[in-house]
Amino acid sequence: MNWQKARRIFGICTLLNYGVLIVWFALFSLGYDWIYRLHSSWFPMSKENYDVANYLAMATYKILVLVFNLIPYIALRLTASEEK
C-alpha cells in the first residue's frame, strides 16, 4: 500500500466517522424521548445519567476519531506536500 492510498483511507474513515457522530447527535436531539424510553426499559436510569452517558460517549468517540483518523490524515498530507 502506498502513502496516497493510506491518506485516502484515513480521509474516508474520518468522513464516515464524523457522519456517524452527526447522525448520533441528530437522533439524540430529535428522538430524545423515544430513545430514552427504549434505553431506560433495558437499563433503569435517570434522564441526567442518560445525558451524561451519551455526552461522554460522544466525546470519547470524537477524540478517538481525531487521534486515529484525522491526525494521521493530516500528517500524511503534510509529509506528502514536503516530498514534492
Biopython code that builds the backbone (N, CA, C, O; Angstrom):
import numpy as np
from Bio.PDB.StructureBuilder import StructureBuilder

atoms = [
    (1, "MET", "N", (0.850, -1.173, 0.000)),
    (1, "MET", "CA", (0.000, 0.000, 0.000)),
    (1, "MET", "C", (0.898, 1.239, 0.000)),
    (1, "MET", "O", (1.849, 1.336, 0.777)),
    (2, "ASN", "N", (0.580, 2.172, -0.877)),
    (2, "ASN", "CA", (1.375, 3.391, -0.920)),
    (2, "ASN", "C", (0.769, 4.457, -0.004)),
    (2, "ASN", "O", (-0.319, 4.281, 0.543)),
    (3, "TRP", "N", (1.492, 5.561, 0.148)),
    (3, "TRP", "CA", (1.063, 6.606, 1.082)),
    (3, "TRP", "C", (-0.206, 7.305, 0.608)),
    (3, "TRP", "O", (-1.024, 7.727, 1.425)),
    (4, "GLN", "N", (-0.373, 7.427, -0.693)),
    (4, "GLN", "CA", (-1.580, 8.079, -1.213)),
    (4, "GLN", "C", (-2.827, 7.265, -0.875)),
    (4, "GLN", "O", (-3.868, 7.822, -0.526)),
    (5, "LYS", "N", (-2.709, 5.949, -0.981)),
    (5, "LYS", "CA", (-3.832, 5.080, -0.634)),
    (5, "LYS", "C", (-4.158, 5.178, 0.853)),
    (5, "LYS", "O", (-5.327, 5.259, 1.229)),
    (6, "ALA", "N", (-3.135, 5.170, 1.695)),
    (6, "ALA", "CA", (-3.342, 5.284, 3.137)),
    (6, "ALA", "C", (-3.984, 6.617, 3.479)),
    (6, "ALA", "O", (-4.889, 6.685, 4.312)),
    (7, "ARG", "N", (-3.509, 7.683, 2.827)),
    (7, "ARG", "CA", (-4.096, 9.006, 3.073)),
    (7, "ARG", "C", (-5.571, 9.027, 2.674)),
    (7, "ARG", "O", (-6.404, 9.584, 3.389)),
    (8, "ARG", "N", (-5.884, 8.429, 1.548)),
    (8, "ARG", "CA", (-7.284, 8.381, 1.095)),
    (8, "ARG", "C", (-8.148, 7.577, 2.071)),
    (8, "ARG", "O", (-9.274, 7.969, 2.377)),
    (9, "ILE", "N", (-7.621, 6.462, 2.554)),
    (9, "ILE", "CA", (-8.368, 5.634, 3.514)),
    (9, "ILE", "C", (-8.631, 6.414, 4.797)),
    (9, "ILE", "O", (-9.748, 6.399, 5.314)),
    (10, "PHE", "N", (-7.604, 7.097, 5.316)),
    (10, "PHE", "CA", (-7.805, 7.892, 6.529)),
    (10, "PHE", "C", (-8.810, 9.016, 6.309)),
    (10, "PHE", "O", (-9.611, 9.317, 7.194)),
    (11, "GLY", "N", (-8.770, 9.634, 5.139)),
    (11, "GLY", "CA", (-9.730, 10.698, 4.832)),
    (11, "GLY", "C", (-11.157, 10.180, 4.779)),
    (11, "GLY", "O", (-12.064, 10.793, 5.341)),
    (12, "ILE", "N", (-11.361, 9.056, 4.107)),
    (12, "ILE", "CA", (-12.700, 8.469, 4.016)),
    (12, "ILE", "C", (-13.180, 8.004, 5.384)),
    (12, "ILE", "O", (-14.344, 8.206, 5.732)),
    (13, "CYS", "N", (-12.299, 7.385, 6.164)),
    (13, "CYS", "CA", (-12.671, 6.949, 7.517)),
    (13, "CYS", "C", (-13.077, 8.134, 8.382)),
    (13, "CYS", "O", (-14.033, 8.044, 9.152)),
    (14, "THR", "N", (-12.356, 9.241, 8.259)),
    (14, "THR", "CA", (-12.689, 10.435, 9.030)),
    (14, "THR", "C", (-14.080, 10.934, 8.660)),
    (14, "THR", "O", (-14.885, 11.239, 9.539)),
    (15, "LEU", "N", (-14.364, 11.017, 7.372)),
    (15, "LEU", "CA", (-15.679, 11.487, 6.932)),
    (15, "LEU", "C", (-16.795, 10.556, 7.405)),
    (15, "LEU", "O", (-17.831, 11.014, 7.888)),
    (16, "LEU", "N", (-16.580, 9.256, 7.262)),
    (16, "LEU", "CA", (-17.601, 8.298, 7.690)),
    (16, "LEU", "C", (-17.835, 8.368, 9.204)),
    (16, "LEU", "O", (-18.977, 8.330, 9.662)),
    (17, "ASN", "N", (-16.756, 8.470, 9.971)),
    (17, "ASN", "CA", (-16.903, 8.533, 11.418)),
    (17, "ASN", "C", (-17.587, 9.821, 11.865)),
    (17, "ASN", "O", (-18.401, 9.793, 12.789)),
    (18, "TYR", "N", (-17.274, 10.946, 11.229)),
    (18, "TYR", "CA", (-17.982, 12.177, 11.568)),
    (18, "TYR", "C", (-19.437, 12.100, 11.133)),
    (18, "TYR", "O", (-20.302, 12.692, 11.779)),
    (19, "GLY", "N", (-19.727, 11.382, 10.048)),
    (19, "GLY", "CA", (-21.118, 11.146, 9.659)),
    (19, "GLY", "C", (-21.870, 10.372, 10.724)),
    (19, "GLY", "O", (-23.011, 10.697, 11.051)),
    (20, "VAL", "N", (-21.225, 9.344, 11.265)),
    (20, "VAL", "CA", (-21.834, 8.579, 12.361)),
    (20, "VAL", "C", (-22.092, 9.489, 13.554)),
    (20, "VAL", "O", (-23.153, 9.414, 14.173)),
    (21, "LEU", "N", (-21.140, 10.339, 13.877)),
    (21, "LEU", "CA", (-21.285, 11.254, 15.006)),
    (21, "LEU", "C", (-22.434, 12.243, 14.782)),
    (21, "LEU", "O", (-23.180, 12.545, 15.714)),
    (22, "ILE", "N", (-22.578, 12.739, 13.568)),
    (22, "ILE", "CA", (-23.667, 13.669, 13.257)),
    (22, "ILE", "C", (-25.016, 12.973, 13.350)),
    (22, "ILE", "O", (-25.964, 13.536, 13.896)),
    (23, "VAL", "N", (-25.114, 11.755, 12.823)),
    (23, "VAL", "CA", (-26.375, 11.000, 12.916)),
    (23, "VAL", "C", (-26.702, 10.705, 14.372)),
    (23, "VAL", "O", (-27.854, 10.836, 14.787)),
    (24, "TRP", "N", (-25.703, 10.309, 15.147)),
    (24, "TRP", "CA", (-25.893, 10.035, 16.568)),
    (24, "TRP", "C", (-26.429, 11.273, 17.277)),
    (24, "TRP", "O", (-27.390, 11.181, 18.041)),
    (25, "PHE", "N", (-25.814, 12.437, 17.032)),
    (25, "PHE", "CA", (-26.258, 13.665, 17.671)),
    (25, "PHE", "C", (-27.673, 14.028, 17.215)),
    (25, "PHE", "O", (-28.491, 14.461, 18.027)),
    (26, "ALA", "N", (-27.968, 13.857, 15.926)),
    (26, "ALA", "CA", (-29.307, 14.168, 15.419)),
    (26, "ALA", "C", (-30.359, 13.271, 16.065)),
    (26, "ALA", "O", (-31.419, 13.748, 16.471)),
    (27, "LEU", "N", (-30.072, 11.979, 16.161)),
    (27, "LEU", "CA", (-31.021, 11.069, 16.811)),
    (27, "LEU", "C", (-31.181, 11.400, 18.284)),
    (27, "LEU", "O", (-32.288, 11.348, 18.819)),
    (28, "PHE", "N", (-30.086, 11.738, 18.937)),
    (28, "PHE", "CA", (-30.129, 12.105, 20.353)),
    (28, "PHE", "C", (-30.950, 13.376, 20.547)),
    (28, "PHE", "O", (-31.699, 13.486, 21.517)),
    (29, "SER", "N", (-30.817, 14.327, 19.639)),
    (29, "SER", "CA", (-31.528, 15.596, 19.769)),
    (29, "SER", "C", (-32.995, 15.490, 19.360)),
    (29, "SER", "O", (-33.878, 15.969, 20.072)),
    (30, "LEU", "N", (-33.249, 14.867, 18.223)),
    (30, "LEU", "CA", (-34.602, 14.850, 17.672)),
    (30, "LEU", "C", (-35.472, 13.734, 18.243)),
    (30, "LEU", "O", (-36.682, 13.908, 18.388)),
    (31, "GLY", "N", (-34.876, 12.599, 18.564)),
    (31, "GLY", "CA", (-35.647, 11.473, 19.075)),
    (31, "GLY", "C", (-35.370, 11.190, 20.532)),
    (31, "GLY", "O", (-35.388, 10.037, 20.965)),
    (32, "TYR", "N", (-35.113, 12.244, 21.293)),
    (32, "TYR", "CA", (-34.654, 12.092, 22.672)),
    (32, "TYR", "C", (-35.602, 11.228, 23.513)),
    (32, "TYR", "O", (-35.171, 10.257, 24.135)),
    (33, "ASP", "N", (-36.873, 11.578, 23.531)),
    (33, "ASP", "CA", (-37.825, 10.864, 24.402)),
    (33, "ASP", "C", (-37.960, 9.399, 24.011)),
    (33, "ASP", "O", (-37.962, 8.520, 24.873)),
    (34, "TRP", "N", (-38.073, 9.136, 22.718)),
    (34, "TRP", "CA", (-38.239, 7.767, 22.263)),
    (34, "TRP", "C", (-37.010, 6.925, 22.601)),
    (34, "TRP", "O", (-37.138, 5.808, 23.100)),
    (35, "ILE", "N", (-35.824, 7.461, 22.328)),
    (35, "ILE", "CA", (-34.596, 6.702, 22.594)),
    (35, "ILE", "C", (-34.382, 6.533, 24.098)),
    (35, "ILE", "O", (-33.921, 5.486, 24.551)),
    (36, "TYR", "N", (-34.722, 7.573, 24.871)),
    (36, "TYR", "CA", (-34.594, 7.447, 26.322)),
    (36, "TYR", "C", (-35.513, 6.343, 26.855)),
    (36, "TYR", "O", (-35.094, 5.531, 27.679)),
    (37, "ARG", "N", (-36.754, 6.314, 26.389)),
    (37, "ARG", "CA", (-37.689, 5.262, 26.834)),
    (37, "ARG", "C", (-37.174, 3.877, 26.453)),
    (37, "ARG", "O", (-37.276, 2.935, 27.240)),
    (38, "LEU", "N", (-36.627, 3.754, 25.258)),
    (38, "LEU", "CA", (-36.092, 2.475, 24.806)),
    (38, "LEU", "C", (-34.940, 2.018, 25.694)),
    (38, "LEU", "O", (-34.925, 0.877, 26.156)),
    (39, "HIS", "N", (-33.980, 2.902, 25.931)),
    (39, "HIS", "CA", (-32.821, 2.526, 26.734)),
    (39, "HIS", "C", (-33.162, 2.351, 28.205)),
    (39, "HIS", "O", (-32.611, 1.472, 28.868)),
    (40, "SER", "N", (-34.056, 3.170, 28.719)),
    (40, "SER", "CA", (-34.402, 3.037, 30.138)),
    (40, "SER", "C", (-35.253, 1.798, 30.404)),
    (40, "SER", "O", (-35.371, 1.364, 31.550)),
    (41, "SER", "N", (-35.841, 1.230, 29.369)),
    (41, "SER", "CA", (-36.550, -0.038, 29.579)),
    (41, "SER", "C", (-35.556, -1.189, 29.743)),
    (41, "SER", "O", (-35.863, -2.185, 30.398)),
    (42, "TRP", "N", (-34.378, -1.054, 29.155)),
    (42, "TRP", "CA", (-33.330, -2.069, 29.299)),
    (42, "TRP", "C", (-32.485, -1.828, 30.533)),
    (42, "TRP", "O", (-32.179, -2.748, 31.292)),
    (43, "PHE", "N", (-32.108, -0.553, 30.722)),
    (43, "PHE", "CA", (-31.224, -0.168, 31.826)),
    (43, "PHE", "C", (-31.866, 0.982, 32.584)),
    (43, "PHE", "O", (-31.856, 2.118, 32.110)),
    (44, "PRO", "N", (-32.425, 0.703, 33.759)),
    (44, "PRO", "CA", (-33.069, 1.788, 34.511)),
    (44, "PRO", "C", (-32.065, 2.894, 34.843)),
    (44, "PRO", "O", (-31.025, 2.644, 35.452)),
    (45, "MET", "N", (-32.399, 4.133, 34.426)),
    (45, "MET", "CA", (-31.515, 5.273, 34.679)),
    (45, "MET", "C", (-32.316, 6.558, 34.614)),
    (45, "MET", "O", (-33.364, 6.625, 33.972)),
    (46, "SER", "N", (-31.810, 7.568, 35.285)),
    (46, "SER", "CA", (-32.459, 8.875, 35.232)),
    (46, "SER", "C", (-32.089, 9.565, 33.921)),
    (46, "SER", "O", (-31.154, 9.155, 33.232)),
    (47, "LYS", "N", (-32.834, 10.613, 33.588)),
    (47, "LYS", "CA", (-32.520, 11.363, 32.372)),
    (47, "LYS", "C", (-31.150, 12.023, 32.466)),
    (47, "LYS", "O", (-30.431, 12.134, 31.472)),
    (48, "GLU", "N", (-30.799, 12.458, 33.669)),
    (48, "GLU", "CA", (-29.490, 13.097, 33.853)),
    (48, "GLU", "C", (-28.359, 12.099, 33.564)),
    (48, "GLU", "O", (-27.391, 12.429, 32.879)),
    (49, "ASN", "N", (-28.492, 10.885, 34.092)),
    (49, "ASN", "CA", (-27.476, 9.856, 33.827)),
    (49, "ASN", "C", (-27.437, 9.481, 32.351)),
    (49, "ASN", "O", (-26.366, 9.227, 31.799)),
    (50, "TYR", "N", (-28.589, 9.448, 31.722)),
    (50, "TYR", "CA", (-28.666, 9.153, 30.296)),
    (50, "TYR", "C", (-27.943, 10.230, 29.482)),
    (50, "TYR", "O", (-27.194, 9.916, 28.557)),
    (51, "ASP", "N", (-28.170, 11.491, 29.830)),
    (51, "ASP", "CA", (-27.498, 12.594, 29.143)),
    (51, "ASP", "C", (-25.984, 12.519, 29.319)),
    (51, "ASP", "O", (-25.228, 12.667, 28.359)),
    (52, "VAL", "N", (-25.554, 12.288, 30.558)),
    (52, "VAL", "CA", (-24.121, 12.199, 30.838)),
    (52, "VAL", "C", (-23.495, 11.045, 30.059)),
    (52, "VAL", "O", (-22.423, 11.202, 29.474)),
    (53, "ALA", "N", (-24.147, 9.901, 30.049)),
    (53, "ALA", "CA", (-23.613, 8.739, 29.330)),
    (53, "ALA", "C", (-23.477, 9.032, 27.837)),
    (53, "ALA", "O", (-22.468, 8.685, 27.223)),
    (54, "ASN", "N", (-24.488, 9.669, 27.256)),
    (54, "ASN", "CA", (-24.432, 9.986, 25.829)),
    (54, "ASN", "C", (-23.360, 11.006, 25.507)),
    (54, "ASN", "O", (-22.603, 10.830, 24.552)),
    (55, "TYR", "N", (-23.285, 12.063, 26.287)),
    (55, "TYR", "CA", (-22.280, 13.093, 26.013)),
    (55, "TYR", "C", (-20.863, 12.559, 26.213)),
    (55, "TYR", "O", (-19.966, 12.884, 25.434)),
    (56, "LEU", "N", (-20.654, 11.755, 27.236)),
    (56, "LEU", "CA", (-19.322, 11.158, 27.428)),
    (56, "LEU", "C", (-18.964, 10.218, 26.286)),
    (56, "LEU", "O", (-17.828, 10.209, 25.812)),
    (57, "ALA", "N", (-19.941, 9.424, 25.847)),
    (57, "ALA", "CA", (-19.683, 8.503, 24.739)),
    (57, "ALA", "C", (-19.396, 9.275, 23.450)),
    (57, "ALA", "O", (-18.499, 8.905, 22.694)),
    (58, "MET", "N", (-20.152, 10.343, 23.199)),
    (58, "MET", "CA", (-19.898, 11.154, 22.002)),
    (58, "MET", "C", (-18.530, 11.817, 22.067)),
    (58, "MET", "O", (-17.812, 11.860, 21.068)),
    (59, "ALA", "N", (-18.168, 12.330, 23.226)),
    (59, "ALA", "CA", (-16.863, 12.977, 23.372)),
    (59, "ALA", "C", (-15.735, 11.968, 23.182)),
    (59, "ALA", "O", (-14.739, 12.264, 22.522)),
    (60, "THR", "N", (-15.887, 10.788, 23.753)),
    (60, "THR", "CA", (-14.874, 9.739, 23.598)),
    (60, "THR", "C", (-14.743, 9.327, 22.135)),
    (60, "THR", "O", (-13.636, 9.171, 21.622)),
    (61, "TYR", "N", (-15.874, 9.153, 21.476)),
    (61, "TYR", "CA", (-15.877, 8.780, 20.061)),
    (61, "TYR", "C", (-15.180, 9.846, 19.222)),
    (61, "TYR", "O", (-14.383, 9.530, 18.339)),
    (62, "LYS", "N", (-15.489, 11.116, 19.507)),
    (62, "LYS", "CA", (-14.883, 12.208, 18.747)),
    (62, "LYS", "C", (-13.366, 12.254, 18.962)),
    (62, "LYS", "O", (-12.613, 12.463, 18.011)),
    (63, "ILE", "N", (-12.923, 12.063, 20.182)),
    (63, "ILE", "CA", (-11.486, 12.060, 20.465)),
    (63, "ILE", "C", (-10.802, 10.898, 19.746)),
    (63, "ILE", "O", (-9.717, 11.063, 19.188)),
    (64, "LEU", "N", (-11.433, 9.730, 19.759)),
    (64, "LEU", "CA", (-10.850, 8.575, 19.068)),
    (64, "LEU", "C", (-10.768, 8.802, 17.563)),
    (64, "LEU", "O", (-9.791, 8.406, 16.928)),
    (65, "VAL", "N", (-11.784, 9.434, 16.992)),
    (65, "VAL", "CA", (-11.748, 9.746, 15.567)),
    (65, "VAL", "C", (-10.618, 10.727, 15.274)),
    (65, "VAL", "O", (-9.899, 10.574, 14.287)),
    (66, "LEU", "N", (-10.462, 11.730, 16.127)),
    (66, "LEU", "CA", (-9.375, 12.696, 15.937)),
    (66, "LEU", "C", (-8.008, 12.010, 15.988)),
    (66, "LEU", "O", (-7.162, 12.225, 15.120)),
    (67, "VAL", "N", (-7.808, 11.187, 17.008)),
    (67, "VAL", "CA", (-6.497, 10.578, 17.226)),
    (67, "VAL", "C", (-6.165, 9.524, 16.172)),
    (67, "VAL", "O", (-5.037, 9.468, 15.683)),
    (68, "PHE", "N", (-7.137, 8.696, 15.826)),
    (68, "PHE", "CA", (-6.846, 7.563, 14.952)),
    (68, "PHE", "C", (-7.199, 7.764, 13.483)),
    (68, "PHE", "O", (-6.832, 6.932, 12.653)),
    (69, "ASN", "N", (-7.899, 8.837, 13.138)),
    (69, "ASN", "CA", (-8.245, 9.075, 11.734)),
    (69, "ASN", "C", (-7.769, 10.431, 11.235)),
    (69, "ASN", "O", (-7.033, 10.506, 10.251)),
    (70, "LEU", "N", (-8.179, 11.494, 11.900)),
    (70, "LEU", "CA", (-7.894, 12.827, 11.384)),
    (70, "LEU", "C", (-6.422, 13.209, 11.515)),
    (70, "LEU", "O", (-5.843, 13.728, 10.561)),
    (71, "ILE", "N", (-5.813, 12.970, 12.647)),
    (71, "ILE", "CA", (-4.406, 13.326, 12.840)),
    (71, "ILE", "C", (-3.489, 12.554, 11.874)),
    (71, "ILE", "O", (-2.606, 13.164, 11.271)),
    (72, "PRO", "N", (-3.672, 11.225, 11.707)),
    (72, "PRO", "CA", (-2.840, 10.544, 10.694)),
    (72, "PRO", "C", (-3.082, 11.079, 9.279)),
    (72, "PRO", "O", (-2.143, 11.167, 8.488)),
    (73, "TYR", "N", (-4.321, 11.436, 8.952)),
    (73, "TYR", "CA", (-4.618, 12.004, 7.636)),
    (73, "TYR", "C", (-3.863, 13.312, 7.437)),
    (73, "TYR", "O", (-3.247, 13.528, 6.393)),
    (74, "ILE", "N", (-3.912, 14.186, 8.446)),
    (74, "ILE", "CA", (-3.206, 15.470, 8.351)),
    (74, "ILE", "C", (-1.701, 15.248, 8.254)),
    (74, "ILE", "O", (-1.023, 15.913, 7.471)),
    (75, "ALA", "N", (-1.179, 14.319, 9.043)),
    (75, "ALA", "CA", (0.260, 14.029, 8.996)),
    (75, "ALA", "C", (0.674, 13.533, 7.613)),
    (75, "ALA", "O", (1.714, 13.939, 7.095)),
    (76, "LEU", "N", (-0.127, 12.664, 7.017)),
    (76, "LEU", "CA", (0.191, 12.177, 5.674)),
    (76, "LEU", "C", (0.091, 13.283, 4.630)),
    (76, "LEU", "O", (0.877, 13.316, 3.683)),
    (77, "ARG", "N", (-0.866, 14.183, 4.795)),
    (77, "ARG", "CA", (-0.989, 15.327, 3.873)),
    (77, "ARG", "C", (0.231, 16.238, 3.980)),
    (77, "ARG", "O", (0.760, 16.704, 2.971)),
    (78, "LEU", "N", (0.672, 16.486, 5.219)),
    (78, "LEU", "CA", (1.823, 17.365, 5.408)),
    (78, "LEU", "C", (3.107, 16.752, 4.878)),
    (78, "LEU", "O", (3.921, 17.443, 4.266)),
    (79, "THR", "N", (3.294, 15.464, 5.108)),
    (79, "THR", "CA", (4.507, 14.822, 4.615)),
    (79, "THR", "C", (4.484, 14.659, 3.111)),
    (79, "THR", "O", (5.543, 14.677, 2.485)),
    (80, "ALA", "N", (3.332, 14.503, 2.515)),
    (80, "ALA", "CA", (3.244, 14.378, 1.059)),
    (80, "ALA", "C", (3.570, 15.718, 0.385)),
    (80, "ALA", "O", (4.165, 15.745, -0.692)),
    (81, "SER", "N", (3.180, 16.820, 1.019)),
    (81, "SER", "CA", (3.464, 18.125, 0.425)),
    (81, "SER", "C", (4.956, 18.457, 0.520)),
    (81, "SER", "O", (5.469, 19.222, -0.297)),
    (82, "GLU", "N", (5.655, 17.890, 1.508)),
    (82, "GLU", "CA", (7.097, 18.123, 1.639)),
    (82, "GLU", "C", (7.897, 17.339, 0.606)),
    (82, "GLU", "O", (8.998, 17.750, 0.243)),
    (83, "GLU", "N", (7.361, 16.212, 0.124)),
    (83, "GLU", "CA", (8.073, 15.366, -0.816)),
    (83, "GLU", "C", (8.101, 15.960, -2.231)),
    (83, "GLU", "O", (8.965, 15.603, -3.033)),
    (84, "LYS", "N", (7.183, 16.842, -2.534)),
    (84, "LYS", "CA", (7.086, 17.395, -3.913)),
    (84, "LYS", "C", (8.157, 18.371, -4.216)),
    (84, "LYS", "O", (8.204, 18.912, -5.321)),
]
sb = StructureBuilder()
sb.init_structure("model")
sb.init_model(0)
sb.init_chain("A")
sb.init_seg("    ")
for serial, (resi, resn, name, xyz) in enumerate(atoms, 1):
    if name == "N":
        sb.init_residue(resn, " ", resi, " ")
    sb.init_atom(name, np.array(xyz, "f"), 0.0, 1.0, " ", f" {name:<3s}", serial, name[0])
structure = sb.get_structure()
